[in-house]
Amino acid sequence: MNTDRIPTSQDSAGSLAPPFALQANFAYPDWEIGLTGTSAESPPPFRAVNVSQVKQLSPFRYPGGKTWLVPEVRRWVTGLGVRPSVFVEPFAGGASVGLTVAVENLADRVVLNELDPDVAAVWKVIFGPSDDCAIWLFEEILSAELTEPFVRSIIDSEPQTLGERAFRTIIKNRCQRGGILAPGAGLVKAGEKGRGVLSRWYPETLVKRMTTLRGIRSRVEFIEGDAFKVIEHHASNPAATYMIDPPYSLSGKKAGARLYLHNRIDHERLFVDISKVAGKCLMSYDDTQEVSGLAKQHGFDINKVLMKSSHHKILHELLIEKT
Ligand SMILES: C[S@@+](CC[C@H](N)C(=O)[O-])C[C@H]1O[C@@H](n2cnc3c(N)ncnc32)[C@H](O)[C@@H]1O
């Protein structure tokens, strides 16, 4: 497979024909991304890594973000044979996949949903009706003089407006370790080249990304709410297409890690609800027996994704497809 070209609707199956090489960017900048296999039990040997350019659209550096999956999801969406009337990302987080679908106009409409009110504040400013609020946020970002005391004062502040809440989220996301927004996350210490809190602070880039997204807001609806409700809302629409990227399952290795304010969901219920939707769905999950058991129980296809860290550690993730 030529992984360097942009897929078109002429491409064959919409399903995930393995092995499919994945290209990566910097969801985790120090990771290289590997290939996939068909079986959750027997991974294929690791193959060439092609770390190429995935355009970063999100203003977030999101823990568990799926920027690296963008090329594969793009191929899947364009190969479905039917243009989605709506592309739904119920656990949006940094929304790298949904944003790509919106910017590349791969669906009539994109619905992003997120429960965390801090994350939601950023999306509400970007996709909301108020230019004043968006301009206020952009100016705050561009004029901020980041020092550790300033960062701490913003993080400890109690926002009074949507803009202030969005600004606090951006500061937390850029200056806390791993971009983690959950309570208890500490500040980046040395960071890149010892730049500390400044090491992930690129104000012009952030504002440019947000301005681009604001330009396509007529195609994007953001909802602050529960993923299950959004899935239910679109369940009867056969042309609704879903990218589901929930928090890790309870039995996974990362189950203890507090990456998100809302870290727990009912995974069994999620599989049941997805089995009932009329549209097509791709789910990204940690590789556990619990998850592959649920996928098999509902007759979903399982593909395995291998990611190789720069320390040569192989990390697994499952891509589960409901056709
Ligand atoms: C794995 S992350 C999504 C990352 C995203 N795909 C990206 O590329 O950045 C899961 C997200 O689900 C959110 N979440 C957890 N429970 C939720 C719920 N019941 N409804 C909506 N969102 C929820 C978390 O706050 C978190 O942002």
The ligand as an SDF file (V2000), in Angstrom:
LIG
                    3D

 27 29  0  0  0  0  0  0  0  0999 V2000
   -9.1560    8.8350   24.7840 C   0  0  0  0  0  0  0  0  0  0  0  0
   -9.7780   10.4470   25.0470 S   0  0  0  0  0  0  0  0  0  0  0  0
  -10.2000   11.0120   23.4450 C   0  0  0  0  0  0  0  0  0  0  0  0
   -8.9990   11.5020   22.6910 C   0  0  0  0  0  0  0  0  0  0  0  0
   -9.3160   12.0020   21.2960 C   0  0  0  0  0  0  0  0  0  0  0  0
   -9.7100   10.9300   20.4140 N   0  0  0  0  0  0  0  0  0  0  0  0
   -8.1530   12.7720   20.6970 C   0  0  0  0  0  0  0  0  0  0  0  0
   -7.6610   12.4240   19.6150 O   0  0  0  0  0  0  0  0  0  0  0  0
   -7.7040   13.7210   21.3230 O   0  0  0  0  0  0  0  0  0  0  0  0
  -11.3470   10.1410   25.7940 C   0  0  0  0  0  0  0  0  0  0  0  0
  -12.1510   11.3780   26.0990 C   0  0  0  0  0  0  0  0  0  0  0  0
  -13.4550   10.9880   26.5290 O   0  0  0  0  0  0  0  0  0  0  0  0
  -13.9240   11.9320   27.4920 C   0  0  0  0  0  0  0  0  0  0  0  0
  -15.0280   11.3100   28.2130 N   0  0  0  0  0  0  0  0  0  0  0  0
  -14.9870   10.4180   29.2370 C   0  0  0  0  0  0  0  0  0  0  0  0
  -16.2340   10.0070   29.5710 N   0  0  0  0  0  0  0  0  0  0  0  0
  -17.0870   10.6410   28.7310 C   0  0  0  0  0  0  0  0  0  0  0  0
  -18.4880   10.6130   28.5430 C   0  0  0  0  0  0  0  0  0  0  0  0
  -19.2790    9.8320   29.2910 N   0  0  0  0  0  0  0  0  0  0  0  0
  -19.0290   11.3750   27.5820 N   0  0  0  0  0  0  0  0  0  0  0  0
  -18.2480   12.1600   26.8070 C   0  0  0  0  0  0  0  0  0  0  0  0
  -16.8960   12.2180   26.9120 N   0  0  0  0  0  0  0  0  0  0  0  0
  -16.3220   11.4780   27.8700 C   0  0  0  0  0  0  0  0  0  0  0  0
  -12.6990   12.2470   28.3060 C   0  0  0  0  0  0  0  0  0  0  0  0
  -12.8420   13.4850   28.9630 O   0  0  0  0  0  0  0  0  0  0  0  0
  -11.6200   12.2870   27.2070 C   0  0  0  0  0  0  0  0  0  0  0  0
  -11.4960   13.5790   26.7010 O   0  0  0  0  0  0  0  0  0  0  0  0
  1  2  1  0
  2  3  1  0
  2 10  1  0
  3  4  1  0
  4  5  1  0
  5  6  1  0
  5  7  1  0
  7  8  2  0
  7  9  1  0
 10 11  1  0
 11 12  1  0
 11 26  1  0
 12 13  1  0
 13 14  1  0
 13 24  1  0
 14 15  1  0
 14 23  1  0
 15 16  2  0
 16 17  1  0
 17 18  1  0
 17 23  2  0
 18 19  1  0
 18 20  2  0
 20 21  1  0
 21 22  2  0
 22 23  1  0
 24 25  1  0
 24 26  1  0
 26 27  1  0
M  CHG  2   2   1   9  -1
M  END
$$$$
